[in-house]
Amino acid sequence: MKFIQKFVLFFFYVIFCSTYGQEEAKIWEKFTGKISNTEIPTLFDYSYAGYKLGEIGIPKRHKNLKNFNVMDFGAIPNDSISDQKAIQAAINAAEKNKGGVVFFPKGEFLVNVKPTKTNPIRISQSNIILKGSGLGKSGTIIHMKNHMLKRSPEEPEWKVSYMFNFLSTKKEKTQTSITKNANEGNFSIEVKNISIFKDAKFVQLEMPYNIKVVKESLQGKEPRNHWEKIKEKGVTFIENHEIKSIDGNKIILKDPLVNNININYNWQAKPFYLLENVGVEDIYFKANFKDTFKHHKNYIHDNAWSIIAMQRVANSWVRRCKFSNITGAVSINNSYASSILMLLVNGNSGHKLTNVTQSTRVLTGLILDKTNSGQWHGAAMSHKTSGSVIWRVKTPKQGWDSHADIPKNNLVDLYEGAKMTSHGGFYKNEPHHLKGLTLWNYKRIGNPKENYNFWNLSGRGMYWGFSVVNPTVVGLHGSKTTVKKENIGYLESLGSKVFPESLYEAQLNYRLGKTPKWICKTLKEWKKIQKKNNI
């Protein structure tokens, strides 16, 4: 009976919120229990990605938060004087109030006008929303006049600060051992010292680097001889969760485990203190990166015109924003259950589109890259990120990116790109992805590609192409593409789309028994934004 109810609900999802007409994927039929076939792998459940684990939408309004208008703190739009101190003052007042909407009226506000040192705008408390009056030219414009500076001459190019920084400053002081094995998909762990979680809402689980785990992690693949980290240190796994309840020494989680936990590998658990309910929305961020981009030329090309960085956040977001002439739009690091949605990026091309690192259950979706040559790296998930999704993103001159350092169990869903990938990452940190990478209905619009190899073992220099452990590739279509099948974990419907059109949406529907309202509403809103901006 339960299966019939889910089938009926899924039928309504198909009619009202998706596109029907493609052949149903066999791997999807196995996931739903329609068929049983041991030769077909079981899909990871990616449906927990996003704000509040995808179950509800980001609030339309923030009724319970007081408004802090930046003009009340000295910001004056449409003049030539910096508004940065006023913006920071409004944020500080909202933080003193223990939350608030920092509101930007219509007009252009200036930041980083004449910097003499690294001076980002900082947000370090929960419940702070930066809200503008729309992403169009007649809405709110935040104009970053000059690029960020290095903190010191020795600072690496890729660590130069973003303009807006959200960061929880409360650190974890203690951790405890996990005392019982658990499987991927389980909703609980048992720990030695439960008392350290008395006031904790979130937990971080970590398996320290372990050389013994490399062989099983590579699933029979041979590592390249110059992969120093994995050969010398091994692999590490990190995943973040919200605590649902505590029962004795057992922690019950709101979402399932991403990894199998083997206590012989010294898994640890610790309280994880994150900012919650922080966001940026309805703002046009304008910068002035005008050079012809050259990869790793210097810190200016790498990172100095980057806009929003969120570190250690949960149930947070960036949505309905526009970015022009930037090196990077949005970065989310060491975070959980958050969303990047509805971004337009145009102007001169730079280094990065969006990047998610060392995070769990993050959704990156509904993004269009209209820059002149495409951001060098498209939407990205890397550096131990797991259970996360890139959804309905278009980079017509580039591809998606996995920036190495062993992410695991992530989905690229309905991506449209000129390349299979725009992968990067330091070769010493490869492979680019461990098990559980699924490419679903990926549309290539570039030149034809023959014998794409997900695991090259030779090449020029130290960069030998993408390295993914046995990916699942379903519905790869568009420009003619062939792959080396021996390095694919599972391949289905090469050359044509499959049903369901979006795996993320379908799994969310299947898990909840219905499609949450925010999916259809957000898709409709995204269409309106593109139409209003003549796209």
C-alpha positions as CSV (number, residue, x, y, z in Angstrom):
1,M,0.0,0.0,0.0
2,K,2.8,2.4,0.9
3,F,4.5,1.7,-2.5
4,I,1.2,2.5,-4.3
5,Q,0.8,5.8,-2.4
6,K,4.4,6.8,-3.3
7,F,3.8,5.9,-6.9
8,V,0.6,8.0,-7.1
9,L,2.4,11.0,-5.5
10,F,5.3,10.6,-7.8
11,F,2.9,10.5,-10.8
12,F,1.5,13.9,-9.8
13,Y,5.1,15.2,-9.4
14,V,5.8,14.1,-13.0
15,I,2.7,15.8,-14.4
16,F,2.9,19.1,-12.5
17,C,6.6,19.8,-11.8
18,S,8.8,18.0,-14.3
19,T,9.2,16.8,-17.8
20,Y,8.0,13.5,-19.0
21,G,8.8,11.6,-22.2
22,Q,12.1,10.0,-21.6
23,E,12.6,6.3,-20.9
24,E,12.7,5.4,-17.2
25,A,16.2,4.7,-16.0
26,K,16.8,1.1,-14.8
27,I,18.9,2.4,-11.9
28,W,16.0,4.6,-10.8
29,E,13.7,1.6,-11.0
30,K,16.0,-0.3,-8.7
31,F,16.2,2.6,-6.3
32,T,12.4,2.7,-6.0
33,G,12.1,-1.1,-5.6
34,K,10.3,-1.5,-9.0
35,I,13.0,-4.0,-10.1
36,S,15.7,-6.1,-8.4
37,N,18.9,-6.5,-10.3
38,T,22.2,-7.3,-8.6
39,E,24.2,-6.1,-11.7
40,I,22.8,-2.6,-11.2
41,P,24.3,-0.6,-8.3
42,T,22.1,1.1,-5.7
43,L,22.0,4.9,-6.0
44,F,23.1,7.0,-3.0
45,D,20.2,9.1,-1.6
46,Y,21.2,12.6,-2.5
47,S,17.8,14.1,-1.5
48,Y,19.0,15.5,1.9
49,A,21.0,18.3,0.2
50,G,20.1,21.9,0.8
51,Y,18.5,24.3,3.3
52,K,16.8,22.3,6.1
53,L,17.8,19.1,4.3
54,G,15.5,20.0,1.3
55,E,12.4,19.5,3.3
56,I,11.1,23.1,3.3
57,G,12.0,26.2,1.4
58,I,14.0,29.2,2.5
59,P,11.6,31.6,4.2
60,K,10.0,34.1,1.8
61,R,10.0,36.8,4.5
62,H,11.9,37.1,7.8
63,K,9.1,38.4,10.0
64,N,10.7,37.6,13.3
65,L,13.8,39.6,12.6
66,K,14.2,43.4,13.1
67,N,15.2,45.5,10.1
68,F,18.5,47.4,10.2
69,N,18.5,49.8,7.2
70,V,22.1,50.6,6.2
71,M,21.1,54.2,5.5
72,D,20.3,54.7,9.2
73,F,24.0,53.9,9.9
74,G,25.4,56.4,7.4
75,A,25.3,54.6,4.1
76,I,24.3,56.9,1.2
77,P,23.5,55.3,-2.2
78,N,24.7,56.7,-5.5
79,D,27.5,58.9,-4.3
80,S,31.3,58.5,-4.5
81,I,31.9,57.8,-0.7
82,S,32.6,54.4,0.7
83,D,29.6,52.8,2.5
84,Q,31.6,50.0,4.0
85,K,31.8,51.3,7.6
86,A,28.1,52.0,7.6
87,I,27.3,48.4,6.3
88,Q,29.5,46.9,9.0
89,A,27.9,49.1,11.6
90,A,24.5,47.9,10.6
91,I,25.7,44.3,10.8
92,N,27.2,44.9,14.2
93,A,23.9,46.4,15.5
94,A,22.0,43.4,14.1
95,E,24.4,41.1,15.9
96,K,24.1,43.0,19.1
97,N,20.4,42.5,18.8
98,K,21.0,38.8,18.3
99,G,19.7,38.8,14.8
100,G,18.3,41.1,12.1
101,V,17.8,41.9,8.5
102,V,20.4,44.2,7.3
103,F,18.4,46.0,4.6
104,F,19.8,47.8,1.5
105,P,17.4,50.1,-0.3
106,K,17.5,50.7,-4.0
107,G,20.7,52.3,-5.3
108,E,24.4,51.7,-5.5
109,F,26.6,51.2,-2.4
110,L,30.4,51.3,-2.5
111,V,32.8,48.9,-0.7
112,N,36.6,48.4,-0.7
113,V,37.1,51.9,-2.2
114,K,40.7,52.7,-1.2
115,P,41.9,49.7,0.7
116,T,45.2,49.9,2.6
117,K,44.9,46.4,4.1
118,T,42.7,43.3,4.0
119,N,39.4,44.5,5.3
120,P,36.4,42.3,4.6
121,I,32.9,42.8,5.9
122,R,32.4,40.3,8.6
123,I,29.3,38.4,9.9
124,S,30.0,36.2,13.0
125,Q,26.5,35.6,14.5
126,S,23.4,33.6,13.5
127,N,20.2,35.1,12.2
128,I,21.8,37.9,10.1
129,I,20.3,38.3,6.6
130,L,21.8,40.8,4.1
131,K,18.8,41.7,2.0
132,G,18.6,44.0,-1.0
133,S,15.8,45.4,-3.1
134,G,16.4,43.3,-6.2
135,L,19.2,42.0,-8.4
136,G,18.5,44.3,-11.3
137,K,20.0,47.6,-12.1
138,S,17.0,49.3,-10.5
139,G,17.4,47.3,-7.3
140,T,20.4,47.2,-4.9
141,I,23.9,47.3,-6.3
142,I,26.9,46.7,-4.1
143,H,29.9,47.9,-6.0
144,M,33.3,46.5,-5.0
145,K,35.5,49.3,-6.3
146,N,39.0,47.7,-5.8
147,H,40.3,44.2,-5.2
148,M,41.1,42.6,-1.9
149,L,44.7,42.7,-0.6
150,K,46.9,40.0,0.8
151,R,47.1,39.8,4.5
152,S,50.9,39.3,4.1
153,P,53.2,38.9,1.1
154,E,53.5,35.2,1.9
155,E,49.8,34.5,1.8
156,P,48.9,31.9,-0.9
157,E,47.0,33.3,-3.9
158,W,44.0,31.1,-3.2
159,K,43.6,32.2,0.4
160,V,43.0,35.9,-0.2
161,S,39.9,37.0,1.6
162,Y,36.4,37.4,0.0
163,M,34.6,40.7,0.3
164,F,31.9,39.4,2.6
165,N,32.8,36.7,5.2
166,F,30.3,34.7,7.3
167,L,32.2,32.7,10.0
168,S,31.3,31.1,13.3
169,T,34.1,31.9,15.7
170,K,33.1,29.4,18.4
171,K,35.6,26.5,18.3
172,E,35.3,22.9,19.4
173,K,37.6,22.1,22.4
174,T,37.1,18.4,22.8
175,Q,36.1,15.2,20.9
176,T,35.3,11.6,21.7
177,S,35.6,8.2,20.1
178,I,32.8,6.5,18.2
179,T,32.4,3.1,19.9
180,K,30.2,1.1,17.5
181,N,30.3,0.3,13.8
182,A,27.6,1.9,11.7
183,N,26.7,1.7,8.0
184,E,26.2,4.3,5.4
185,G,22.5,5.3,5.6
186,N,22.2,4.7,9.3
187,F,20.7,7.5,11.5
188,S,22.7,7.1,14.7
189,I,26.2,6.7,16.2
190,E,27.4,5.6,19.6
191,V,30.1,7.6,21.4
192,K,32.3,7.1,24.5
193,N,31.7,10.5,26.1
194,I,28.2,11.7,25.5
195,S,28.4,14.6,28.0
196,I,30.4,16.8,25.6
197,F,27.2,17.1,23.4
198,K,25.0,18.4,26.2
199,D,24.5,21.8,24.6
200,A,25.5,20.9,21.0
201,K,23.1,21.1,18.1
202,F,25.5,19.8,15.4
203,V,28.1,17.1,15.3
204,Q,31.1,16.6,13.1
205,L,32.4,13.0,12.5
206,E,35.9,12.4,11.3
207,M,38.1,9.5,10.4
208,P,41.7,10.7,10.6
209,Y,44.0,10.1,7.6
210,N,44.6,6.4,7.3
211,I,46.8,4.6,4.8
212,K,45.0,1.3,5.3
213,V,41.8,2.7,3.9
214,V,43.2,3.7,0.5
215,K,42.8,0.3,-1.2
216,E,39.1,0.0,-0.5
217,S,38.5,3.7,-1.2
218,L,40.0,3.3,-4.7
219,Q,38.0,0.1,-5.4
220,G,40.8,-1.6,-7.2
221,K,42.0,1.5,-9.1
222,E,45.8,2.2,-9.2
223,P,46.9,5.6,-7.9
224,R,49.1,7.8,-10.0
225,N,52.7,7.8,-8.8
226,H,52.7,11.5,-7.9
227,W,49.7,11.5,-5.7
228,E,51.7,12.4,-2.6
229,K,48.9,12.9,0.0
230,I,46.9,9.7,-0.6
231,K,50.1,7.6,-0.9
232,E,51.9,9.0,2.1
233,K,48.9,10.0,4.5
234,G,46.0,7.9,3.1
235,V,42.4,9.1,3.1
236,T,40.3,11.0,5.6
237,F,36.5,11.3,5.8
238,I,34.6,14.2,7.4
239,E,30.8,14.6,7.6
240,N,28.6,17.0,9.5
241,H,25.1,16.4,10.9
242,E,22.3,17.9,13.0
243,I,21.5,16.1,16.2
244,K,17.9,15.0,16.4
245,S,18.1,13.6,19.9
246,I,20.3,11.8,22.4
247,D,19.5,8.4,24.0
248,G,22.1,7.2,26.5
249,N,25.4,7.2,24.6
250,K,23.6,7.2,21.3
251,I,23.3,10.3,19.0
252,I,20.3,10.1,16.7
253,L,20.9,12.2,13.5
254,K,18.5,14.1,11.4
255,D,20.1,12.8,8.2
256,P,21.8,9.5,7.4
257,L,25.5,8.7,7.5
258,V,27.4,9.4,4.4
259,N,30.2,6.9,5.2
260,N,30.5,3.4,6.7
261,I,32.0,3.8,10.2
262,N,34.6,1.3,11.2
263,I,35.8,1.9,14.7
264,N,39.1,0.2,13.9
265,Y,39.9,3.4,11.9
266,N,39.6,5.6,15.0
267,W,36.5,7.6,14.0
268,Q,36.0,10.6,16.3
269,A,32.9,12.8,17.0
270,K,32.9,16.3,18.3
271,P,30.4,19.1,18.9
272,F,30.2,21.4,15.9
273,Y,29.3,25.0,16.4
274,L,27.8,26.7,13.3
275,L,26.1,29.9,12.4
276,E,22.4,29.3,11.5
277,N,19.9,31.2,9.4
278,V,22.4,33.5,7.8
279,G,21.8,34.6,4.2
280,V,22.3,37.0,1.3
281,E,19.5,37.7,-1.1
282,D,18.2,40.1,-3.8
283,I,21.5,42.0,-4.4
284,Y,23.6,42.8,-7.5
285,F,27.3,42.5,-6.7
286,K,29.4,44.5,-9.2
287,A,33.2,44.3,-9.2
288,N,35.9,45.5,-11.6
289,F,38.0,42.5,-12.7
290,K,38.7,43.6,-16.3
291,D,41.9,41.6,-17.2
292,T,41.9,38.7,-19.5
293,F,41.9,35.9,-17.0
294,K,45.0,33.8,-16.7
295,H,44.9,30.8,-14.4
296,H,47.2,31.2,-11.4
297,K,48.8,34.3,-12.8
298,N,48.7,36.0,-9.4
299,Y,46.5,36.6,-6.4
300,I,44.4,39.2,-8.2
301,H,43.4,36.7,-10.9
302,D,43.0,33.8,-8.4
303,N,40.8,35.3,-5.7
304,A,41.0,39.0,-5.1
305,W,37.7,40.0,-6.7
306,S,35.7,37.3,-4.9
307,I,32.4,38.2,-3.1
308,I,30.7,35.9,-0.6
309,A,32.4,33.3,1.6
310,M,30.4,31.3,4.2
311,Q,32.4,29.1,6.7
312,R,30.9,27.0,9.4
313,V,27.2,27.7,8.6
314,A,24.1,25.5,8.6
315,N,20.6,26.0,7.3
316,S,21.8,29.1,5.4
317,W,21.8,30.5,1.9
318,V,22.7,32.8,-0.9
319,R,19.8,33.3,-3.4
320,R,18.6,35.7,-6.1
321,C,21.8,37.5,-6.6
322,K,23.8,38.8,-9.6
323,F,27.6,39.0,-10.0
324,S,29.6,40.9,-12.6
325,N,33.3,41.0,-13.3
326,I,34.3,38.8,-10.4
327,T,37.0,36.1,-9.8
328,G,34.6,34.2,-7.6
329,A,30.9,34.4,-6.6
330,V,30.1,32.2,-3.6
331,S,32.2,29.8,-1.5
332,I,30.8,27.6,1.3
333,N,33.3,25.8,3.5
334,N,33.0,23.4,6.4
335,S,29.3,23.7,6.5
336,Y,26.0,21.8,6.5
337,A,22.5,21.7,4.9
338,S,22.7,25.0,3.1
339,S,21.8,26.3,-0.4
340,I,23.2,28.5,-3.2
341,L,20.2,29.2,-5.5
342,M,19.3,31.5,-8.5
343,L,22.5,33.2,-9.4
344,L,23.3,35.2,-12.6
345,V,26.9,35.7,-13.4
346,N,28.1,37.9,-16.3
347,G,30.7,40.4,-17.5
348,N,34.4,39.5,-17.7
349,S,35.4,35.9,-16.9
350,G,37.3,35.1,-13.8
351,H,38.6,32.1,-11.8
352,K,35.6,30.4,-10.1
353,L,31.8,30.3,-10.2
354,T,30.8,28.6,-6.9
355,N,32.7,26.3,-4.7
356,V,31.6,23.9,-1.8
357,T,34.4,22.4,0.3
358,Q,34.5,20.1,3.3
359,S,30.8,20.4,3.6
360,T,27.8,18.0,3.9
361,R,24.4,18.2,2.3
362,V,24.9,21.5,0.4
363,L,22.7,22.3,-2.7
364,T,24.1,24.5,-5.5
365,G,21.5,25.1,-8.1
366,L,19.8,27.3,-10.7
367,I,22.9,29.2,-11.8
368,L,23.7,30.7,-15.2
369,D,27.2,31.7,-16.2
370,K,26.9,34.4,-19.0
371,T,30.5,35.7,-18.6
372,N,32.4,36.3,-21.9
373,S,34.6,33.2,-21.7
374,G,33.0,31.4,-18.8
375,Q,34.3,31.2,-15.3
376,W,37.4,28.9,-15.5
377,H,36.0,26.5,-12.9
378,G,32.2,26.0,-13.0
379,A,30.0,25.0,-10.0
380,A,32.3,22.9,-7.8
381,M,32.2,20.4,-5.0
382,S,35.6,19.3,-3.5
383,H,37.8,18.8,-0.5
384,K,35.9,16.1,1.4
385,T,32.5,17.4,0.5
386,S,29.9,14.7,0.6
387,G,26.1,14.2,0.1
388,S,25.9,17.4,-1.9
389,V,24.3,18.3,-5.2
390,I,24.9,20.6,-8.2
391,W,21.4,21.0,-9.7
392,R,20.2,22.7,-13.0
393,V,23.3,24.8,-13.6
394,K,24.4,26.1,-17.0
395,T,27.9,27.0,-17.9
396,P,27.8,27.1,-21.7
397,K,31.5,27.8,-22.1
398,Q,32.9,25.6,-19.3
399,G,31.9,22.6,-17.3
400,W,31.4,21.6,-13.6
401,D,34.3,21.2,-11.3
402,S,35.6,18.8,-8.7
403,H,38.7,20.4,-7.3
404,A,40.3,17.2,-5.9
405,D,41.0,16.2,-2.3
406,I,38.6,13.2,-2.2
407,P,35.0,14.3,-2.1
408,K,32.5,11.4,-1.9
409,N,28.9,10.6,-2.7
410,N,27.9,13.7,-4.7
411,L,25.5,14.4,-7.5
412,V,25.7,16.5,-10.6
413,D,22.1,16.8,-11.8
414,L,20.8,18.3,-15.0
415,Y,24.0,20.2,-15.6
416,E,24.6,21.9,-19.0
417,G,28.2,22.6,-19.9
418,A,30.6,22.8,-22.8
419,K,33.0,20.4,-21.2
420,M,32.6,17.2,-19.3
421,T,34.4,18.9,-16.4
422,S,36.5,22.0,-15.7
423,H,38.3,20.0,-13.0
424,G,41.2,21.4,-11.1
425,G,43.0,21.0,-7.8
426,F,46.7,20.4,-6.9
427,Y,47.8,17.1,-8.3
428,K,49.2,16.0,-4.9
429,N,45.7,16.1,-3.6
430,E,44.1,13.9,-6.3
431,P,42.0,11.8,-7.0
432,H,39.3,14.3,-7.8
433,H,36.5,12.2,-6.4
434,L,36.0,8.9,-4.5
435,K,33.0,6.6,-4.9
436,G,29.4,7.8,-5.3
437,L,29.8,10.5,-8.0
438,T,26.7,10.4,-10.2
439,L,26.3,12.5,-13.4
440,W,22.5,12.5,-14.2
441,N,21.2,13.8,-17.5
442,Y,24.3,15.9,-18.1
443,K,24.0,17.8,-21.3
444,R,27.2,18.6,-23.3
445,I,27.0,21.5,-25.7
446,G,30.6,21.7,-26.7
447,N,32.6,19.8,-29.3
448,P,32.3,16.0,-29.6
449,K,34.4,14.0,-27.2
450,E,35.7,10.5,-27.8
451,N,36.8,8.0,-25.2
452,Y,36.6,10.3,-22.2
453,N,38.6,8.7,-19.5
454,F,37.7,9.0,-15.8
455,W,40.9,7.4,-14.7
456,N,44.0,8.3,-16.8
457,L,47.2,6.6,-15.7
458,S,49.6,8.5,-18.0
459,G,49.9,12.0,-19.4
460,R,52.1,15.1,-19.7
461,G,53.3,17.0,-16.7
462,M,51.5,16.2,-13.4
463,Y,47.9,16.8,-14.5
464,W,46.6,13.8,-16.4
465,G,42.9,14.6,-16.5
466,F,39.9,13.7,-14.3
467,S,40.3,11.0,-11.7
468,V,37.0,9.6,-10.3
469,V,36.5,6.2,-8.7
470,N,33.9,4.3,-10.8
471,P,31.3,7.0,-11.4
472,T,27.7,6.4,-12.3
473,V,26.8,8.1,-15.6
474,V,23.2,8.2,-16.6
475,G,21.6,10.1,-19.5
476,L,24.7,11.8,-20.7
477,H,23.5,13.6,-23.9
478,G,24.0,16.6,-26.2
479,S,27.3,16.8,-28.1
480,K,28.4,13.3,-29.1
481,T,30.4,11.8,-26.2
482,T,31.9,8.4,-25.7
483,V,33.7,7.1,-22.6
484,K,36.1,4.4,-21.6
485,K,33.7,2.0,-20.1
486,E,36.3,0.2,-18.0
487,N,36.6,3.3,-15.8
488,I,32.9,3.7,-15.4
489,G,31.1,2.1,-12.4
490,Y,27.7,2.2,-14.2
491,L,26.7,3.6,-17.6
492,E,23.1,3.9,-18.8
493,S,21.4,5.7,-21.7
494,L,24.5,7.2,-23.3
495,G,23.3,9.8,-25.8
496,S,19.8,10.4,-24.6
497,K,18.1,11.7,-21.5
498,V,16.3,9.5,-19.0
499,F,13.3,9.8,-16.7
500,P,13.2,11.1,-14.1
501,E,14.6,14.3,-15.5
502,S,16.1,15.5,-12.2
503,L,17.3,12.8,-9.8
504,Y,17.5,15.2,-6.9
505,E,13.9,16.2,-7.3
506,A,12.7,12.7,-7.8
507,Q,14.6,11.4,-4.8
508,L,13.2,14.2,-2.7
509,N,9.7,13.4,-3.8
510,Y,10.3,9.7,-3.1
511,R,11.7,10.3,0.4
512,L,9.0,12.8,1.5
513,G,6.1,11.2,-0.3
514,K,5.5,14.4,-2.1
515,T,7.4,17.2,-3.8
516,P,8.0,20.0,-1.4
517,K,6.3,23.2,-2.6
518,W,9.6,25.1,-2.7
519,I,10.8,23.1,-5.7
520,C,8.1,24.2,-8.1
521,K,8.0,27.7,-6.6
522,T,11.7,28.2,-7.0
523,L,11.8,26.8,-10.6
524,K,9.0,29.3,-11.5
525,E,10.8,32.1,-9.8
526,W,14.0,31.3,-11.6
527,K,12.2,31.4,-15.0
528,K,10.8,34.9,-14.1
529,I,14.3,36.1,-13.1
530,Q,15.8,35.0,-16.4
531,K,12.9,36.5,-18.4
532,K,13.2,39.8,-16.5
533,N,16.9,39.9,-17.3
534,N,16.3,39.1,-21.0
535,I,17.9,35.7,-20.8
